[in-house]
Every structure is written in C-alpha cells, then in structure tokens.
Amino acid sequence: MDRRTFLKTTAKSTLGLLAVSVVPMSLTGCNKDTVDLSSMAKLGPLSELQKGPFPKKVDYAITIKDAWVEQENKGFVYVNYDEKTDELLIMSPICTHLGCTAGIATEKQRTEGISFHCKCHDGKYDDLGINIAGPPPRPLDIFKPVIENDEVYIPIFDAQKREA
C-alpha cells in the first residue's frame, strides 16, 4: 500500500467514525420531545400562573447538581400574562444597571405607572419590565418558559436580554 492510498483510507475511516458518532447526537438535540429539566426551576402550574393580579412575584427553589456537589438555590421572578397572545412574560428581578435586585414598587409609585423599583440607584420599570426612569439602560431580562405536563419551568442560568 502506497502513502497516498493509506492517507485516503485513513481520512475516509476517520470521517466515517465521526459521522457515525456525531450525527445521532445532533439528531437527538433536534428532538423537541426531550427537554432536560434538571437545570430548570419549576414555577408551578400554568393554570395558576395565568391567574392575576399581574405582575406578580413567584418564588422558586432548585437543587443544582454539579458533579458530586448539590447546592440549593432559591430565588424569584416576576410574572406577567398577556391575554391577547396567551403568553407568560417571566422577568428577572435583576436590575440591568448594576445588578441589584429590583423590588415591587410602593402603592404611590404604582399610581405613577411604576411596577418595579431598584432602590440602589433609583431605577424604575413598568409592569412589562420596560425601563422608564433612572439609569437602567434596558428592560429587565426575561426567561423563555418551558411547559411540560402543565408545569412551567425556566432555565435560571439563561436569561434573555431585551433591548429598549
């Protein structure tokens, strides 16, 4: 066997092994029926989250497994519901200015159209999490909900940025 034949055979074999090992994994990733919920926080039943008043604060707790270490993580999100589109808007409470936590606005602020207020630097957001006053450069980040068996989950490590 000459050098050229050896290299062609080796290259074809390598590409064949790569195709056999990568293609099934990529097809599995395209399957929408399998969702890994292990790193997602469960917010509760969809029917309950669709009930008002809105916006509302929803607590979550999740156990995160990293190799042999398990860690409890507790937090909350703000949920709003758009009846026209029949979709939940799940917002992170983290202020987009410097990462402080935006809380629920006072009754007086709510009469002024403010729903969330970051006391650190006076950031203000409306009920959809849109920045309306103060230094925040953009709206509150959102989570894309995953619904499995009428339960709503969010990927807590994958908040989506929204631009103003």
Residue pairs with C-beta under 8 A, 6 or more apart in sequence:
1 9
28 34
35 146
35 148
37 146
37 148
37 153
38 65
39 62
39 64
39 155
39 156
39 157
40 62
40 146
40 153
40 154
40 155
40 156
41 60
41 61
41 62
41 73
41 75
41 153
41 154
41 156
42 60
42 62
42 151
42 152
42 153
43 49
43 58
43 60
43 77
43 79
43 90
43 145
43 151
43 152
43 153
43 154
44 58
44 151
44 152
45 150
45 151
45 152
46 88
46 147
46 150
46 151
46 152
47 150
49 58
49 79
49 81
49 88
49 152
50 81
50 88
52 81
54 79
54 80
54 81
54 127
55 78
55 79
55 80
55 91
55 115
55 116
55 127
55 129
56 78
56 79
56 80
57 76
57 77
57 78
57 79
57 93
57 104
58 76
58 77
58 78
58 79
59 74
59 75
59 76
60 74
60 75
60 76
60 77
60 154
60 156
61 72
61 73
61 74
62 72
62 73
62 74
62 156
63 70
63 71
63 72
63 73
64 70
64 71
64 72
64 73
73 156
75 93
75 156
76 93
77 90
77 91
77 92
77 93
77 143
77 154
78 90
78 91
78 92
78 93
78 116
78 129
78 140
79 88
79 89
79 90
79 91
80 88
80 89
80 91
80 127
80 128
80 129
81 87
81 88
81 89
82 88
82 89
88 145
88 152
89 128
89 129
89 142
90 142
90 143
90 144
90 145
90 152
90 154
91 129
91 140
91 141
91 142
91 143
92 140
92 141
92 142
92 143
92 159
93 101
93 102
93 103
93 116
93 140
94 100
94 101
94 102
94 140
94 141
94 159
95 101
95 102
95 118
95 120
95 121
95 123
95 136
95 140
96 123
96 131
96 136
96 137
96 138
96 139
96 140
96 141
97 118
97 120
97 121
97 123
97 134
97 135
97 136
97 137
98 120
98 121
100 118
100 119
100 120
100 121
100 123
101 118
102 116
102 117
102 118
102 123
102 125
102 140
103 116
103 117
103 118
103 119
104 115
104 116
104 117
105 114
105 115
105 116
105 117
105 124
106 117
109 117
109 124
113 126
113 132
114 124
114 125
114 126
114 132
114 133
115 125
115 126
115 127
115 129
116 124
116 125
116 126
116 129
116 140
117 123
117 124
117 125
118 124
118 125
118 134
118 136
121 134
121 135
122 133
122 134
122 135
123 131
123 133
123 134
123 135
123 136
124 131
124 132
124 133
124 134
124 136
125 131
125 132
125 136
125 139
125 140
126 132
128 139
129 139
129 140
129 142
129 162
130 139
130 164
131 137
131 138
131 139
131 140
131 164
137 164
138 161
138 162
138 163
138 164
139 162
139 163
139 164
140 162
141 159
141 160
141 161
141 162
142 159
142 160
142 162
143 154
143 155
143 156
143 158
143 159
143 160
144 154
144 155
144 158
144 160
145 152
145 153
145 154
146 152
146 153
146 154
146 155
147 153
